[in-house]
Amino acid sequence: MKLNVLIMAAGLGTRMKSKKAKVLHKLAGQPLVNHVFKTASSLLPAKVVVVVGYQAEIVQEVLCQFHQKLSATTAPILDFATQSEQLGTGHAVMMAREHFAKDVGSLIVLSGDVPLVSVDCLKQLVQLHEQANAAATVLTTHLNNPTGYGRIVRNSEGYFEQIVEDRDATSLQREIKEINSGIYCFNLSLLFDALSKLSPVNAQGEYYLTDTLSILRKEGHKIAVIMSADSEDVLGINTRSELASLEKRLRKRKVDRLMASGVTFLDPDSAFIDDEVVIGCDTVIYPQVIIEGATLIGEGCTIGMGVHISSSSLGDGVTVRNHSIVVDSQLANRASVGPFAHLRMNTHIAENATIGNFVEIKNSSIGKGTKAMHLSYVGDATIGNKVNIGAGTVTCNYDGKQKHRTVIEDNVKIGSDTMLVAPVKVGQGSMTGAGSVVTKDVAENSLVVGVPAVVKKKLDE
C-alpha cells in the first residue's frame, strides 16, 4: 500500500527551558528533527509532511538543507504544514489535511522529538497495521515510571480501549505501565473523518490525536497495538537531562560500531563522535577527543588526547597531536599537526607537511613536505612545497580594511620572526633573515634582510 509520513514539529518544548524550538536541539551533531526525518526517509514513503509552528522558518530551513544531502533515490518529497496556534496533537494533524486530500493508503505519524525510533520498528508497525487491516495502529512500550505519558487502557479481554493522558487519568489508570509512544499508523481514508469529531474536553483544553483511536473503535473499526521491547528507543525528549541521556547512548553506539570496524579507542567512554563521522581502520583515538560534523578520517591515523576535529577531511596516516583543533580543513596523507595547533577556515595541508607547536593556519594551503614547527601564524596564504617557516613568523594579512594574500613559492626558507606584510610574494628558492619585515615582493633565489627587508644577495650567484 502507498505510504506517507507526517512529522509533528510545531511545539516550543517548555520543559527544555529554551528560546529555541525543541526539535532544533542537537543530538549527536544533528537537530532532533533531522534524526526523525532520516528514519522516515528510510521507509521510502511517497512524501513526508512536517507540521511546523514555533520558529517555523528555521525548522523548515534546517530540514530543507538536510533533505538536499540525502540521496536522490531515497529522498522523499518534503512539504510543510503550519500550526500557527498549538492546540494539541490532533489539531496539528488537522493542519496537514490538504496535503493528503488525494492520498490513500497508510500514514505514519511521528514526533519530531523522538529521534531514536528505528526503521525496523516502524516497518513492523506498518506490517502489523496492514496485515490486521486496522484503522489505526499505535506503538506502545512498558515503563517502570510512566509519569507524564499517556496510558494504554485495555478492556477485560486485553484489547485496546483508549489512551488516557496523564493529566486526565484516574489514580487507578496512573498505575498502568504500558504507555503511548506517540507513534501511529493510520488508514488515511478514515483518519481525517475521525479528526473532525474531536473536541477539546480535557484538562489541557486541546484536541488530542489519541482520541481518534477511541472514535474509530466505537465506530467498529479495528485498533491494533504493537509493543516495543526497547522503551528508550521510542521515548521523546522533554528535558535537557533526557537529551544528555540519549546523547550518551548514541555516542556509545557510534563508538561501538567504529571499534567493530577496526578503530581503536583508548578510552571509549570519553570520546564524543558525531553520528555522521567516518573513521578508517587501524586509526587510534586517544582519550577526550571530540570529532564533529561531516568529518572523514582515513586509515592508520593517530588522533591525540584532547583533539577537537570538526567538518574536516584527513587522509591516511595523518597524526594530530594532543590538544590541537582542526575545523573545516583538509589534511592529506601522512600530514602531521600539533600539539596545540589550530587549523581553520578552509585550510589545506599537503602530504608529509608538518604543522607544529602553537601554530595557527587559517584559509591557507600548505605544500608537500613544508614545515612550520613553532609559534607562527599563517593566514590567507599559499605556501609551496618544501618550505621551512621559522618560529614566530606571521603573515600580516589585514591592513585595517581588508584581507590580503601571501604567496611563498617552493623551497623557500623563512627566518624566525619574519613579518610578511600582504599582499606579498616570496619567489622560489629565496630566504629571509631573522626578524625581517617583508613589504615588497622577493624575486627568486634572493636573500632579504632588515626592516623593511632588502635584497642582500642572489643565492644562485
LOTI-492952 format. One record per residue: x negated, y, z negated of N, C-alpha, C in turn. Coordinates in steps of 0.05 Angstrom, whole numbers, plus 32768, in hexadecimal, padded with zeros to 4 digits. Each point is the difference from the previous one (the first is absolute). Layout:
REM LOTI-492952
XYZXYZXYZ...
REM end
This chain:
REM LOTI-492952
7FEF7FE880008011801880007FEF80198000800A8016800A7FF2801980017FFB800A7FE37FE8800A7FFB7FF980097FE57FF8801D8001800A80107FED7FF8801B7FFB7FF880037FE37FF280167FFA7FF880057FE58006801D7FF8800980037FE78005801B7FF57FEE80027FE77FF080157FFE7FF080057FE8800A801A7FF280067FFD7FE7800A80177FF07FE8800E7FF37FFC801980087FE8800F7FF78007801E7FFB801880057FF58009801B7FFE7FFB800D7FE57FFB7FF07FEB8000800A7FE57FE6800D7FF7800180107FEB7FE9800D7FF47FF17FEC7FEF800E7FF07FF07FF37FEF7FEC7FF9800F7FE7801480087FF17FFB80127FE97FEE7FF47FEB80007FE57FFD7FEF7FF47FEB7FE2800080077FFA800780197FE4800380087FF4801A7FF5801280137FF77FF8801A7FF67FED800E8014800A800280187FF0800B80168011801280117FF28014800D800D8010801480017FF3801B7FF27FEA80027FFE7FF1801A80147FEA8001800D7FFC801780137FEA80037FF37FE57FF8800F7FF07FF37FF57FE77FF57FF37FEF8016800D7FFE80187FF67FEE80157FE6800A800C7FF880197FF97FE7800A800A7FE87FFA7FEE80057FF77FE87FEB7FF87FEE7FF17FE9800C7FE67FFF7FFE7FF07FEC800E7FFA7FE77FEF80007FEA800E7FF97FE67FF57FEB7FF380137FE97FFA7FF57FEA7FF580117FFB801180188001801A7FFD7FF98012801580168008801380187FF47FFE801680078012801880097FF080108013800A801980077FF380127FE77FFD801080007FEA80117FE97FFB80117FF98019800B8014800C80137FFC80167FF27FF380187FE6800580047FF17FF480167FFE7FE17FFC7FFC7FF87FE77FFF7FE37FFA801A7FF380088016800D7FF9801B7FF4800680048000801E7FF98016800D80048001801D7FEF7FEB800F7FE87FFC7FF77FEE7FEC800C800D7FE47FFE800A7FFA7FE8800D7FE67FFC80197FFD80118010801580018018800080117FF97FFC801D7FEA800C800A7FF87FFE801C7FF87FE380067FF57FF27FEC7FF77FE5800580177FED8005801880087FFA80187FF0800680098003801D7FF38012800E80068006801C801E80078004800980147FF1801C800980038003801180198018800480098005801280177FF9801C7FF8800780097FE87FF9801B7FF7800080017FE27FF280147FF67FFF80057FE3800A801D7FFC801480037FF0800B801B7FF97FF880067FE37FF480177FFC7FF880077FE5801280177FF6800C7FFD7FE9801180157FF57FEE80127FEF7FFE801A80087FEF80137FF3801180167FF37FF5800D7FEC800E80157FF27FEC80147FF47FF77FFA7FE97FEC80117FF27FE6800080107FF6801880077FE78003801080027FEF801A80178002800C80067FF080187FEC800480167FF8801980057FED800580177FE57FF37FFB7FF780007FE77FE67FF37FF980027FE2800380157FF47FF680047FE3800280017FF8801E800F800F801080017FFA801D7FE58002800D7FF180157FF97FE58003800D7FEE7FE97FF880007FF87FE77FEF7FEA7FF780087FE6800E80197FFA800380097FE8800D7FFA8000801E80048017800D7FFB8002801D7FE27FFC80067FEF800B7FEF7FE37FFB80047FF97FE37FFC800C7FF37FEC7FFB7FE47FFB800B7FEF801780178007800A800D7FF280167FEF800080197FF2801680057FEF800280187FE87FEE7FFE7FF77FF87FE87FE97FEF7FFC80077FE38005801A7FF97FFF80077FE480037FFE7FF7801D7FFC7FE780047FFF7FF4801B801A8005800F7FFD8007801980188005801080127FE880027FF57FE87FFC80107FE88002800F7FFA7FE77FF8800C7FE9800D7FFA7FE7800F80197FF57FFB8017800A800C80187FF5801D8002800A801380007FEE801D800380078006801E800680188005800A800A801B80028002800B7FE47FF680187FFB8002800D7FE6801380188002801380027FEE801380168000800580087FE3800D80187FFD8005800A7FE5801D80097FFD800A7FFC7FE8801A800B7FF87FFB80117FE7800F80157FFD7FFC80137FEA80167FFE7FEB7FF87FFD7FE7801280017FE97FF9801A7FF1800D801680087FF9801A7FF4800780027FE380157FF17FF8800780007FE480007FE37FF67FF17FFA7FEB7FFD7FE57FF780187FF77FEF80127FF1800C80187FF87FF380017FE17FFD7FE97FF47FFF80007FE37FFB7FF77FF080187FFB7FE77FFC7FF57FEE801580157FFB8015801A7FFD7FF880157FFC80148002801980127FFE80177FF580028019800F7FE8800280147FE87FF67FF77FE98001801180047FEF8019800C7FE87FFD80057FEF80178015800C80128014800E7FF48015800D80107FF4801480137FEA800E7FF87FF4801480107FF37FF580197FFC7FE680017FF47FF3801880157FF38012801980047FFB80157FF3800F7FFD8004801E7FFB8019800980008005801C7FE97FF2800E7FEB7FF97FF27FE97FF3800C80067FE2800680147FF57FF480077FE48004801C7FFC800B800C8016800A801C7FFF800A80047FEC80167FEB7FFC801180037FEE80177FF27FE57FFB7FF67FFB7FE87FF17FE87FFA80117FEA7FF37FF87FE88005800B7FE97FF37FE97FEF7FF580077FEC7FF07FEB7FEF7FF57FFB80067FE37FE77FFD7FF87FF980037FE47FF080197FFA8004800B7FE97FF280187FF77FF37FFA7FE57FE580027FFF7FF27FFE7FE77FFE801C7FF4800780027FE77FFE801A7FF17FE97FFD7FEC7FEC801280037FE980007FEE7FFE801A7FF27FF180007FEA7FFA80187FF17FE4800980057FFC801A80047FE6800A80067FED7FFF7FE980097FF97FE87FEF7FFE7FE97FFB7FE37FF780067FED80127FFA7FE37FFA7FEB7FF780147FE780067FFB7FEB7FFC80157FF57FE4800480057FEE7FEC7FF27FE6800280117FEA800A80198005800780117FEB800B7FF37FF580197FFF7FE580027FF17FF4801680117FFB80187FF37FFC8017800E7FF98018800E7FE57FFE7FF27FED7FF4800C7FE57FFC801980017FEF800080117FEB801780027FEF8018800B80107FFB801480118016800C800F80097FED80167FEE7FF1800B80097FEC801480127FEB7FF47FFA7FF87FE880117FED7FF1801B800C7FFB8000801A7FF98019800E7FFB8012800080197FF48007801780108001801980097FE480087FEF7FEC7FFC80067FE5800880187FF67FF07FFF80047FE580177FF77FEF8019800F80087FFE801A8004801780118007800E7FF580197FF07FF98014800C7FF8801A800A7FE37FFE7FF17FEF7FF280097FE47FFD801A7FFE7FF0800380127FEC80187FFF7FEF8017800F800D7FFA800E801680158010800D800C80147FEC7FEF800D7FF1800880117FEA8005801C800A8012800E7FF28004801C80057FE980117FF57FF57FF67FEA7FE9800E7FF37FF17FEB7FF07FE580057FFF7FEF7FEF7FF07FEE80127FF07FFE7FFA7FE67FF080117FEE7FE87FF17FF67FE9800D7FFE7FE87FF47FF67FFE80077FE27FFD7FEB7FF07FFF80047FE37FE77FF47FF47FFB80047FE77FEA7FF47FF180077FFF7FE37FF07FF27FF080047FFF7FE37FEB80117FF28009800F7FED7FEE80107FEF80057FFB7FE37FEA7FFD7FF180037FFD7FE3800B80197FF37FF88017800B800A801A7FF7800E800E8017801A7FFC8004800E800B8018800A801C7FFC7FF8800E7FEB800A801B7FFA7FFB801280188015800F80087FFF8013801680087FF4801B80037FE6800280087FF48019801D7FF78000800C80008018801B7FF5800280007FE27FFC80157FF67FF280017FE47FF980127FF180147FF87FE7800680107FEF801280147FF17FEF80198006800380157FF37FF1800C7FE980117FFF7FE87FF5800B7FE8800D80197FF77FF280117FF1800F80187FF67FF47FFA7FE57FF280147FF37FF57FFD7FE87FF07FF47FE9801180038002801B7FF57FEB80117FE48007800A7FF680177FF87FE5800880077FFE800F801A80168007800C8000801080188000801E7FFA7FF5800F80147FFF801D7FFD801B800C7FFB800180137FED8019800E7FFA7FFC801E80057FEB800C7FF47FFC801C80047FE480087FF57FF7801880077FE8800C7FF5800980177FEE7FF67FFF7FE7800780167FED7FE7800F7FFA8001801B80057FE880107FFA7FFC80017FE27FE780057FF87FF87FFF7FE4801180147FEF80048018800A800F80147FF1801E7FF97FFD800A7FF08013801C7FF87FFF80057FE57FF37FEB7FF27FF980027FE57FF6800A7FFF7FE3800E7FEB7FF980087FFB7FE47FE87FF47FF180027FFF7FE67FEA7FF57FF07FFB7FE3800880157FF180077FFD7FE480087FF37FFE801C8007801280127FF48000801B7FE380087FFF7FF980117FED7FE480087FFE7FED7FE97FF8800B7FEA7FF67FF07FE97FF87FF97FEF8018800D800580177FFA7FF180197FE4800680097FF17FEB80077FE4800380087FFD8001801F80147FF8800F7FFF8001801D8007801D80097FED800C800F8004801C800780018003801F800B8017800880018008801C7FE6800D80087FF47FF780167FE7800C800A8005801980108019800480098006801780117FFA7FFA801D7FFC7FE680077FFB7FF8801B80177FEE8009800B8006801880187FF280097FFD7FFA801E80127FED800980047FFC801C801E80008004800A80128012801D8004800580077FF8801C80197FF78003800C7FFE801A8009801C80087FF4800B80168005801C8007801E80068005800D7FED800C801C80058008801280037FE77FF77FF77FE9801180017FE77FF680157FED7FE6800880027FF480127FEC800E801B7FFE8002800E80178009801B7FFE801E80037FFA800F7FEB8006801C80007FF880017FFE7FE17FF07FF07FF47FFF7FFE7FE37FF6801A7FF37FED800D800D7FF580197FF6801680157FFE80128000801380158014800180147FFD7FE87FFE7FE97FF380127FFB7FE97FF380057FE57FE8800A80007FF280057FE7800B80197FF27FFE80007FE5800880177FF07FEB80047FEA7FFB80197FF87FEB80057FEC800A7FFE7FE3800F7FEB7FFA800B7FFD7FE57FEC7FEF7FF07FEC800D7FF57FEC7FF37FF07FF180147FEF7FEE7FF77FEF7FF380127FED7FF08016800E7FF67FFB80197FEF8014800D800F80108015801A7FF980048010800F80147FF57FFD801C7FF57FE980077FF37FFB801A800F7FEA800F7FFA7FFF801A800A7FEB80117FEC7FEA800080067FEA7FF37FED7FE97FFE80037FEE80187FE97FFA800D80007FEC801580087FE57FF57FF97FFA7FE880067FE77FF3801E7FFA7FFF801080157FFF801D7FFC7FFF800B7FF4801A7FF280048016800A7FF4801980017FE27FFF7FEE7FF47FF080007FE37FFD801A7FF67FF38008800E7FEB80197FF97FF38018800480137FFF8016801080168005801380027FEA80157FE97FF9800B80007FEB801480097FE57FF47FF77FFA7FE880087FE77FF3801E7FFF7FFC800C80167FF6801C80017FFB80117FFD801A7FF380088017800E7FFE80197FFD7FE4800C7FF37FEE7FF17FFE7FE580097FE67FF9800F7FEE801280017FE77FFB800E7FEC7FF37FED7FED7FF2800C7FEC7FF27FF07FE980127FF97FF880007FE67FE8800E7FF77FEC7FEB7FF77FE88001800C7FEB7FEC7FFA7FEB800E7FEE7FF27FEF7FF17FEB800A7FEE7FE77FEF80047FE9800D80037FE77FF280017FED800C7FEB7FF37FEE7FF17FF080097FEA7FE27FFF80077FF280157FF97FE3800080047FF27FF67FE67FEE7FEC80047FF27FF57FE97FEB80137FF57FF6801280117FEC80137FF8800D801B7FFC800780067FE7800F80187FFA7FF1801980067FE580007FFC7FF18019800480008009801D80047FEE80127FFF8008801C801A800E800980157FFE7FF18019800B8009800A80177FED7FEE80097FEF800880157FED7FF7801B800B801080147FFA7FFA801B80097FED800E7FED7FF6801780097FEE80107FF0800F80197FF7800280037FE6800F80177FF57FEF80127FEF7FE97FF77FF67FEE80107FEF7FE47FFD800A7FEF80127FF77FE47FFF80077FF27FE87FF4800A7FF77FE97FF57FE87FF480067FE7801280187FFF800B80067FEA80127FF08002801A7FFB801880097FEF800480187FE47FF67FFB7FF580067FE87FE57FF87FFA7FFE7FE17FFD80167FF47FF680007FE37FFD80007FF2801B8010800A801380007FF5801B7FE68005800F7FF480187FFB7FE68006800C7FEC7FEB7FF87FFF7FFA7FE77FED7FEC7FF680057FE5800D80197FF9800380077FE6800C7FF87FFF801D80058015800F7FF98001801C7FE2800080037FF2800E7FEF7FE2800180027FF57FE47FFC800B7FF17FED7FF67FE57FFB80057FEF801880178002800C80077FF080187FEC800680177FFA801A80047FEE800880157FE47FF57FFB7FF680037FE87FE57FF67FFA7FFF7FE2800280157FF27FF780007FE380037FFF7FF7801D800E800E801280007FFA801C7FE48005800C7FF480167FF87FE58006800A7FEB7FEB7FF780027FF87FE67FED7FEC7FF780047FE5800E801A7FFA800680057FE7800F7FF58001801C7FFC8018800B7FF68003801B7FE1800380017FF37FFF7FE87FE3800080007FF3801A7FF5800F80117FF37FF580187FF47FFA7FFB7FE27FE9800A7FF77FF87FFC7FE4800780197FF0800E7FFD7FEA800580167FED7FF37FF87FE57FED80117FF77FF27FFA7FE7801380047FE8801380128003801480047FEA801B8006800E800F7FEB800780198004800F801480127FF2800180007FE68014800F7FF27FFB801E80027FE7800980067FFA801C80018002800C801C80067FF0801480018009801C801B800B800780008017800D8019800C800A7FFE8000801F800E7FED800D7FFF7FFC801D801C8004800B800380148012801A8004800D80087FE8801280197FFE8004800B7FE9800E7FF67FFE801D7FFC8017800D7FF87FFF801D7FE27FFE80047FF07FFE7FEB7FE37FFE80037FF97FE5800B7FEC7FFF80127FF67FE7800B7FE27FFE7FF97FF87FE97FF57FE47FFC7FF87FF67FE6800B7FE88000800C7FF57FE8800C7FF37FED7FEC7FFC7FE780087FF57FEC7FEE7FE380067FF87FF87FF67FE97FE580037FF57FFA801C7FF8801480117FFF7FFC801B7FF480037FFD7FE27FEF800F7FF180007FFF7FE3800A801B7FF580147FFF7FEF800C80187FF47FF980007FE27FF280157FF87FF880037FE48017800C7FF07FFE80017FE58016800A7FEF8008801D8006801980067FF9800B801B80007FFF800D801B80067FF180158000800A801B801D8007800880038016800F801A8008800B7FFE8001801E80107FF1800E80018001801E801C8005800980048017800D801B8009800680058003801E801A8003800780078007801C7FFA7FEA80147FFF800880197FFB7FEC80167FE27FFD80037FF37FF47FEC7FE47FFC7FFF7FF87FE4800B7FEC7FFF80107FF67FE6800B7FE37FFD7FF87FFA7FEB7FF27FE47FFA7FF77FF87FE6800D7FE88000800C7FF77FE8800F7FF57FEA7FEE7FF27FEE800D7FF57FE87FF17FE580077FF47FFB7FF27FE97FE680027FF47FF9801B7FF5801380107FF87FFB801B7FF57FFD7FFE7FE27FF480147FF47FFD80027FE3800C801B7FF780147FFF7FF0800E80187FF67FFA80037FE27FF080137FF97FF680027FE58015800A7FEC7FF880007FE6801280077FEB8009801D8002801A80047FFA800B801B80008003800D801B7FFD7FF180158003800C801B801E8005800680058016800F801B800780087FFF8004801F800F7FEF800E80018001801E801D80048008800580138012801B8006800980018004801E80127FF2800D80068004801D7FE6800180107FEF7FEC7FFD7FE67FFF800E7FFB7FE5800C7FEC7FFF80117FF87FE7800E7FE37FFB7FFA7FFA7FE87FF77FE47FF77FFA7FFA7FE780117FE98001800E7FF87FE980107FF67FE97FEF7FF27FED800C7FF47FEA7FF17FE680087FF37FFC7FF47FE87FE780047FF27FFC801B7FF58015800F7FFC7FFE801B7FF57FFC7FFF7FE27FF080127FF57FFD80027FE38009801C7FF7801380007FED800880197FF37FF97FFD7FE37FEC800F7FF77FF67FFD7FE58012800F7FEC7FF97FFC7FE6801180087FEA800A801D8002801A80037FF9800C801B7FFC7FFF8012801880017FF48018800280108018801D80038009800580158010801B8005800A7FFF8001801E80117FF0800D80028000801E801D8004800880058016800E801B8008800780018007801E80137FF4800E80058006801D7FE67FFF80107FF07FEB7FFC7FE67FFE800D7FFC7FE4800B7FEB7FFF80117FF97FE6800D7FE27FFA7FFC7FFB7FE87FF77FE47FF77FFB7FFB7FE880127FEC800280107FF97FEA80137FF07FEA7FF17FFB7FEA800E7FF27FE97FF47FE680087FF27FFD7FF57FE87FE880027FF07FF9801C7FF78014801280017FFC801B7FF47FFF7FFD7FE27FF280137FF37FFE80007FE38006801C7FF580107FFF7FEA800A801A7FF57FFD7FFF7FE27FF680167FF4800080037FE37FE67FF77FF3800080017FE5801780057FEE8007801E7FFF801880057FF6800B801B7FFC7FFF8011801980077FF380178003800F8019801D80068005800580138012801B8008800680028004801F80107FEF800D80058002801D801D80078003800680148011801C800980038005800D801B801980038007800A800F80177FF37FF7801A80067FE880087FF87FF6801B7FE27FFF80037FF27FF57FEC7FE37FFC80027FFB7FE5800D7FEC7FFE80117FF87FE8800E7FE37FFA7FF97FFB7FE97FF57FE47FF77FF97FF97FE980127FEB800280107FF97FEC80147FF07FE97FF37FFA7FEC80107FF37FE87FF67FE580067FF27FFC7FF27FEA7FE680027FF27FF9801B7FF58013801380007FFB801A7FF480037FFE7FE27FF280127FF180017FFF7FE38007801C7FF5801580007FF0800880197FF27FFC7FFA7FE37FEE800F7FF37FF77FF97FE5800E800F7FE97FF080037FEB800A800B7FE7800B801D8002801880057FF7800B801B7FFE7FFE800F801B80077FF280158001800C801B801D8002800880098017800A801B8003800A7FFF8005801E80117FF0800E80028003801D801D8006800780048015800F801C8009800680028005801E80147FF3800D80068005801C7FE7800080117FF07FEB7FFD7FE77FFE800E7FFB7FE4800B7FEE7FFF80147FF87FE5800A7FE27FFD7FFB7FF97FE97FF57FE47FFA7FF87FF77FEA80127FE98003800E7FF77FED80147FF37FE77FF47FF97FEE80117FF47FE67FF97FE580047FF27FFD7FF27FE97FE780017FF27FF9801A7FF28012801380017FFB801A7FF380027FFD7FE17FF180107FF27FFF7FFF7FE38004801C7FF4801280017FEC800380187FF080017FF57FE37FE97FFF7FF37FFD7FF07FE88008800E7FE67FFE801B7FFF8004800D7FE6800D801C8002801480057FEF8007801B7FF8800480148018800F7FF78014800480118017801D8003800780078016800F801A8004800B7FFF8003801E800E7FEE800E80018001801D801D8003800880078018800A801C800580078002800A801D80137FF6800F80058009801B7FE77FFE80117FF47FE880007FE67FFC800D80017FE780127FEF800180147FFA7FE980117FE37FF97FFD7FFA7FEA7FF47FE47FF87FFA7FF97FE880117FE98001800E7FF87FEC80127FF47FE77FF27FF37FEF80107FF47FE77FF67FE580057FF37FFA7FF07FEC7FE680007FF27FF7801C7FF78014800E7FF57FFA801A7FF47FFB7FFC7FE37FEE800F7FF47FFB7FFF7FE38007801B7FF4801480007FEE800980197FF47FF580017FE47FEF80147FFA7FF380027FE6801480097FEA7FF77FFB7FE7801080077FE98007801E7FFF801980067FF98008801B7FFD8008800E801980027FF280168007800C801A801E8008800080068017800C801C800980028005800A801C80167FF7800C8009800C8019801380167FF87FF880198004801080177FF780158005801680177FF37FFE80137FFF8016801680167FFF800180107FEB801580147FFE7FF5801C7FFE800A801180127FF5801C8000801280137FF280137FF67FF1801380117FF1801B8003800E80007FF9801A80198002800F80077FE5800E7FEC7FF2800A80067FE7800E7FE87FED7FFE80057FE680067FEC7FEC7FFE7FF17FFE801B7FE67FF97FFE7FEF7FFC80187FF27FE67FFE7FF67FF680177FF57FE680017FE1800180027FF47FEC7FF37FE37FFC80027FFA7FE780107FED800180127FF87FE980117FE27FFB7FFA7FFA7FE77FF87FE57FF77FFC7FFB7FE880137FEE800280127FFC7FEB80147FEE7FEA7FF57FFA7FEC80107FF27FE87FF77FE480067FF57FF77FEF7FEE7FE480007FF67FF7801A7FF48013800F7FF47FF980197FF27FFA7FFA7FE37FED80107FF47FFB7FFE7FE38007801B7FF4801480007FEE800880187FF27FF480017FE57FEF80147FFA7FF280027FE7801280067FE97FF77FF97FE8801080057FE88009801D7FFD801880047FF6800C801B7FFB80028011801980037FF380178005800F8019801D800980018004801A8007801B800B800580048003801E80147FF3800B80068002801D8019801180037FFC80198009801680138001800E7FFD801B80177FF48000800F7FF98018800D801A800C80058001801A7FF97FEA80137FE3800080077FF57FE77FFF7FE37FFE80057FFB7FE4800B7FEA7FFD80107FF87FE7800B7FE27FFB7FFC7FF97FE87FF77FE47FF97FFD7FFA7FEA80157FEE800680117FFA7FEF80177FF27FE67FF880007FEE80127FF47FE57FFC7FE380017FF87FF97FF07FEC7FE47FFD7FF87FF580187FF0801180127FF77FF680187FF27FFE7FFA7FE27FF680157FF27FFC7FFD7FE38004801C7FF3800C80007FE8800280197FF17FEF7FFD7FE67FF380167FF97FF07FFF7FE7801380037FE87FF67FF77FE9800F80017FE78008801D7FFA801980047FF9800A801B7FF880068012801880007FF68018800680118017801D8007800280058018800B801C8008800680018003801E800E7FED800D80017FFF801E8018800F80097FFC8017800D80168011800980038000801F7FEC7FF6800E80007FFF801D7FFA7FE4800A80097FFA80187FFB7FE5800C7FE27FFA80007FFA7FE77FFC7FE47FF780007FFC7FEE80197FEC8008800F7FFA7FF080197FF57FE57FF880017FEE80147FF57FE47FFB7FE380017FF87FF97FEC7FEF7FE47FFC7FF77FF380197FF5800F800E7FEF7FF680197FF47FFF7FFD7FE27FEC800C7FF37FFF80037FE38007801C7FF9801680027FF08008801B7FF77FFE80027FE27FF780187FF67FFB80047FE48008801C7FF8800A80047FE88003801B7FF5801D80097FFE8003801A7FF7801A800C7FFB8000801B800E800D80048016800C7FEA80117FEA7FF0800D80087FE780087FEC7FEE800B7FF78009801C7FE67FFE80047FF48006801A7FEE7FE880087FFB7FFF801B7FF07FEA800A7FE380037FF97FF57FEC7FF37FE380007FF97FEF7FF38016800B7FEA800B7FF27FF3801680127FEC800E7FF87FF88017800D7FEB800F7FF47FE57FF980117FED7FF87FF67FE77FF67FF67FED80168007800680197FF77FEF80157FE6800A800D7FF480167FF67FE7800A800B7FE87FF37FF2
REM end
